[in-house]
Amino acid sequence: MNIAILGAGMVGRTIALDLAKDYTVTSFDVNPQNLELLQSRNAGIHVVQADLQQYSQYDRWLQPFDLVVTAVPGFMGYETLKHVIQCGKNVADISFFPEDALQLDELARQKNVTVITDIGVAPGMSNLILGYYDQIMEVKNFECYVGGLPKSRKKPFEYKAPFSPVDVIEEYMRPARLKENGHVVTKPALSERELMDFDEIGTLEAFNTDGLRSLLFTMTHIPDLKEKTLRYPGHADLIAALKASGFFSEVPIIVNGVEITPLQFTSKILFHEWKLGETEEELTVMQVIVEGVKEGKMKRIQYDMLDRYDAQTQTSSMSRTTGYTCAAAVNLIAQNIFTEKGVFPPELVGRSKTVLIL
C-alpha cells in the first residue's frame, strides 16, 4: 500500500517512521530540514518538498496514493482535510483544527471514503476508550486528565511545548465546554483547578480547557463529560497573571513607532522559553475515568498512562502517544477492519463492532 503523509514535523515524522515498516511511505513538507531529518532516520522514505497550502495541486500530488495522513498545523488542517477528501482518498487526521470536522461528513460519504479525525492521544486514545465502554455499559460520567510535561522542571513556567506557543495560548484563552447533569456549560479556561497525585511523577494541577471537541456532539446521551489539562503546580497562576495583564491581547499597540500585538510579543518570548529540544526528555501523563451501569451495577473503570521520551529512538513522548495512535488508525483502514464511509471521530471508531472484536 502506498501512503502519503502531509506534514513531516515532530509527529508526522514519527508516523512516517512507524508506517514505513509495513507500507511504502512518502512524506510532504514545505520545510527541507524536516524532510532531511526524516530521511536521515530512514532513507527508504520518499520525500517531496511542497507548500501544502497549494490545494489546487492535491489532485496531482495525491493521485498515486491509496491512503493519506494529514499532520499539518491546525490553522490549515480543515482545508487540507477537505481537499484530500475531494481527491477521494481515505484519511487519518491529527491536525486538531478548530473547525467541526463533522461538517465534512456528507462530502466524505459522497466520495465514498473513510475519514478518522482527531486520532491522537487526547483527543484520540481517550475517545477510543470511551467509545468502547459506551457499547458495553450505560456510561454516566467521563473524565480525562492529560498533559505533556518536561522531565526537567525549569522555573518559572516548568513547561515545554512540542508545538507553537500560539497554539498553547489559544488553549488557555478559549472558554472550556463541559457537560454537567445533561447540560453543556461553558467555563473559563484555567478554572476549577485541583491538585492530583500521580505515581512516579508526584503532584500535578488540573484545570479546565476546551478539550472535549466532538464528544459534545457524538455522546449527547452521557450526562457528565469533562477534560482537564495537567501541568506542574503553579503554572496556571503564571498564565492567569499574563492573561489578566493583557499579554495575550490581539489588539495592536505601538512600541517605538512599530505596531505589534501583545500576543505576538508574548509568543516570541515564550517560543524560546517553551521550546522543546529535539532530544530533550519529556513525558505524557493521562488518566481516563469512565463510570456507568453494567448488568445493573455501578462500575468505575480507570486507565492511567505515563509515557516517557525514548532515548534509543530519540522519539518524544508526545509524538509517540499521538503518532502511534494515528498509525494504528491507518492500519484499521488499510487492513479493511474499519470500512465505514464518512467522517468518524475516534469515539465512533471505538464503538464500532468491527473494532470491538479485536
C-alpha positions, 0 to 999 in steps of 0.5 A, a space after each residue: 500500500 502506498 501512503 502519503 503523509 502531509 506534514 513531516 514535523 515532530 509527529 508526522 515524522 514519527 508516523 512516517 517512521 512507524 508506517 514505513 515498516 509495513 507500507 511504502 511511505 512518502 512524506 510532504 513538507 514545505 520545510 527541507 530540514 524536516 524532510 532531511 531529518 526524516 530521511 536521515 532516520 530512514 532513507 527508504 522514505 520518499 520525500 517531496 518538498 511542497 507548500 501544502 497550502 497549494 490545494 489546487 495541486 492535491 489532485 496531482 500530488 495525491 493521485 498515486 496514493 491509496 491512503 493519506 495522513 494529514 499532520 499539518 498545523 491546525 490553522 490549515 488542517 480543515 482545508 487540507 482535510 477537505 481537499 484530500 477528501 475531494 481527491 477521494 482518498 481515505 484519511 487519518 487526521 491529527 491536525 486538531 483544527 478548530 473547525 467541526 470536522 463533522 461538517 465534512 461528513 456528507 462530502 466524505 460519504 459522497 466520495 465514498 471514503 473513510 475519514 478518522 479525525 482527531 486520532 491522537 492521544 487526547 483527543 484520540 486514545 481517550 475517545 477510543 476508550 470511551 467509545 468502547 465502554 459506551 457499547 458495553 455499559 450505560 456510561 454516566 460520567 467521563 473524565 480525562 486528565 492529560 498533559 505533556 510535561 518536561 522531565 526537567 522542571 525549569 522555573 518559572 513556567 516548568 513547561 515545554 511545548 512540542 508545538 507553537 506557543 500560539 497554539 498553547 495560548 489559544 488553549 488557555 484563552 478559549 472558554 472550556 465546554 463541559 457537560 454537567 447533569 445533561 447540560 453543556 456549560 461553558 467555563 473559563 479556561 484555567 478554572 476549577 483547578 485541583 491538585 492530583 497525585 500521580 505515581 512516579 511523577 508526584 503532584 500535578 494541577 488540573 484545570 479546565 480547557 476546551 478539550 472535549 471537541 466532538 464528544 459534545 456532539 457524538 455522546 449527547 446521551 452521557 450526562 457528565 463529560 469533562 477534560 482537564 489539562 495537567 501541568 506542574 503546580 503553579 503554572 496556571 497562576 503564571 498564565 492567569 497573571 499574563 492573561 489578566 495583564 493583557 499579554 495575550 491581547 490581539 489588539 495592536 499597540 505601538 512600541 517605538 513607532 512599530 505596531 505589534 500585538 501583545 500576543 505576538 510579543 508574548 509568543 516570541 518570548 515564550 517560543 524560546 522559553 517553551 521550546 522543546 529540544 529535539 532530544 530533550 526528555 519529556 513525558 505524557 501523563 493521562 488518566 481516563 475515568 469512565 463510570 456507568 451501569 453494567 448488568 445493573 451495577 455501578 462500575 468505575 473503570 480507570 486507565 492511567 498512562 505515563 509515557 516517557 521520551 525514548 532515548 534509543 529512538 530519540 522519539 518524544 513522548 508526545 509524538 509517540 502517544 499521538 503518532 502511534 495512535 494515528 498509525 494504528 488508525 491507518 492500519 484499521 483502514 488499510 487492513 479493511 477492519 474499519 470500512 465505514 464511509 464518512 467522517 468518524 471521530 475516534 469515539 465512533 471508531 471505538 464503538 464500532 463492532 468491527 473494532 470491538 472484536 479485536 
